[in-house]
Amino acid sequence: MKTHNGQPIDYAGDGVYVLVDNQGIELRTNHHQFPTAEVYIEDEVMDTILRIRERGRQIIKLRTEED
């Protein structure tokens, strides 16, 4: 799938479409060409999101081990 200017766009699931450029990632919701919302994530923000994801995985692992 591509945008109007030919830029590749991926469907991530749950109504989220992802475009990648040289400075970050753009998330679009519900439609790749006519989104209802757009969020631009720069590298620093992506690093934070990945740290939060890892912390969440550790919490899930601890809860699983407790059961």
C-alpha positions in Angstrom: 0.0 0.0 0.0 1.3 3.5 -0.8 0.3 7.1 0.0 -0.7 9.6 -2.7 3.0 10.5 -3.2 4.1 6.9 -3.5 5.5 6.5 0.0 5.1 3.0 1.3 2.6 2.6 4.2 2.1 -0.5 6.4 -1.0 -1.7 8.2 -0.1 -2.5 11.8 -3.5 -3.7 12.8 -6.3 -2.3 15.0 -6.9 0.5 12.5 -3.3 1.8 12.6 -1.3 2.6 9.5 2.4 3.4 9.7 4.7 5.5 7.5 8.4 5.7 8.2 10.7 8.6 7.1 14.2 9.7 7.9 13.3 11.3 11.2 10.6 9.1 12.7 7.3 7.3 12.3 3.9 8.7 11.5 0.9 6.8 12.8 -2.5 7.2 11.1 -5.8 5.8 12.3 -8.7 4.2 10.5 -7.6 5.0 6.9 -4.2 5.4 5.3 -5.2 8.3 3.1 -7.9 10.0 5.1 -7.0 9.3 8.7 -9.2 10.4 11.7 -6.0 11.1 13.7 -2.2 11.4 13.0 0.7 11.1 15.4 4.3 11.8 14.5 6.8 9.9 16.7 10.4 11.1 16.6 13.3 8.8 17.6 13.5 10.0 21.2 9.8 9.3 21.8 10.2 5.9 20.2 13.0 5.1 22.6 10.7 5.9 25.5 7.9 3.8 24.1 10.2 0.8 23.7 11.4 1.2 27.3 7.8 1.3 28.5 7.1 -1.8 26.4 10.0 -3.6 28.0 8.8 -2.7 31.5 5.4 -4.0 30.7 6.8 -7.3 29.5 8.8 -7.6 32.7 5.7 -7.0 34.8 3.7 -9.6 32.8 6.6 -12.1 33.2 6.7 -11.5 37.0 2.9 -12.0 37.3 3.2 -15.3 35.2 5.9 -16.6 37.5 3.9 -15.9 40.6 0.9 -18.0 39.3 
